[in-house]
Amino acid sequence: MIASVEGQVLTLDHDGASAAPLAAGRTVFQSYGDVLAEAPLEPGARVTFKFRKVAVGEGWELTEMRGR
């Protein structure tokens, strides 16, 4: 679920991902226009998404996001 949107930075509340070292909770993700164009951007909107680790210590990046 989208918690907040600030430009191309989204904060998502999510289930954990066992394939990545990402525990369930709230995480900040960087994104880009092509990914954001495909999904609702209102806080509270439920979404599905794919992500990747950027670089060591640099956080997470959305690669795909769609409304549920």
C-alpha positions in Angstrom: 0.0 0.0 0.0 1.3 3.5 -0.8 2.0 5.4 2.4 3.4 8.6 0.8 4.6 10.0 -2.5 7.2 12.8 -2.8 8.1 13.4 -6.4 9.6 10.1 -7.6 10.2 8.7 -4.1 7.5 6.4 -2.8 7.1 5.0 0.7 5.3 1.7 0.7 3.9 -0.5 3.5 4.5 -4.1 2.3 4.8 -7.7 3.1 8.4 -9.0 3.3 10.3 -10.5 0.4 12.2 -13.7 1.2 14.3 -13.5 -2.0 15.7 -10.2 -0.9 16.8 -9.1 2.5 13.6 -7.0 3.0 11.5 -7.5 6.1 7.8 -6.6 6.2 7.2 -3.0 7.0 7.6 0.4 5.5 10.3 1.1 3.0 11.3 4.1 0.8 11.8 3.3 -2.9 13.2 5.5 -5.7 11.2 5.3 -8.9 11.0 6.8 -12.4 8.3 8.2 -14.6 7.8 5.1 -16.7 7.1 3.0 -13.6 4.9 5.6 -12.0 2.8 6.0 -15.2 1.4 2.5 -14.7 0.0 2.8 -11.2 -2.2 4.8 -8.9 -0.2 7.3 -6.8 -2.6 8.2 -4.0 -1.7 7.4 -0.4 -3.7 4.3 0.6 -3.8 2.8 -2.9 -3.1 -0.9 -3.0 -0.4 -1.9 -5.4 1.8 -4.8 -6.5 5.4 -4.0 -7.3 8.8 -5.4 -8.2 12.0 -3.9 -7.0 15.8 -4.3 -6.9 18.6 -3.2 -4.6 20.4 -0.2 -6.1 24.0 -0.3 -4.7 25.4 -1.1 -1.3 23.9 1.5 1.1 21.9 3.2 -1.6 18.5 1.7 -1.0 15.8 0.2 -3.3 14.4 1.0 -6.7 11.0 0.1 -8.1 11.1 -1.6 -11.5 7.4 -2.2 -11.9 4.2 -1.1 -10.0 0.5 -1.6 -10.8 -2.8 -1.1 -9.0 -4.4 -4.1 -7.4 
